């Protein structure tokens, strides 16, 4: 998030009166609510465009997928922090919920202060995690990257890179066997990658064409292993053309 911008928060709650109340409370104190959803299936579709910093997720939802399953999918695809909204959760449900690695739990009915404090703590944790990555840098040599993490230089063959994702103030490099984070804008790395192999599909994604397994849904998304990568409308024609060449 850029300095001065409001943090973007998504609300997933099947009781619309509660969701509306949360939205009012958040916007009153300066947060930006980027969507209110009652079903997990709708959330997973919306995340492609809205890119919230935090998701407030009710565990019990009205669709086929509950909040825990949705949070696990979000963790796998987007790593967006989730705060669970709960009501009388038993031990078994609580243990399942922890598997989704939420940043916080808020019991319903909740007080405004509890909600705002949970969000504030989550944002502070995100900032600390981001600062932990600031010592990471990279260099490029012929067919490989050298990524510096702490005191170690890690070599990554470009052919093993699946995709790069711009995430907040760092770039995530996903390879076939590991994941690295570089505190360098993705655009700077893009200039050093071979353009016959790598293509930008979205403002937040660059993919290795040789790693694409499928393009689907009217060329709006592509799959690389288990990751769903968005293709923006502006870049769609070029991506499809390049995919056909490979």
ABEGO torsion letter per residue (X at the ends): XBBGBBBBBBBBBABAAAAAAAAAAAAAAGBBBAEBBABAAAAAAAAAAAGBABBBBBABBABABBAAAAAAAAAAAAGBBBBBBBBGBBAAAAAAAAAAGBABBBBOBBBAAAAAAAAAAAAAAAAAAAAAAAABBBBBBEABBBBBBEABBBBBBAAABABBBBBEABBBBBBAABBBBBBBBAAAAAAABBAAABBBABAABBBBAAABABBBGGGABBBBEABBBBBBAAAAAAAAAAAAAX
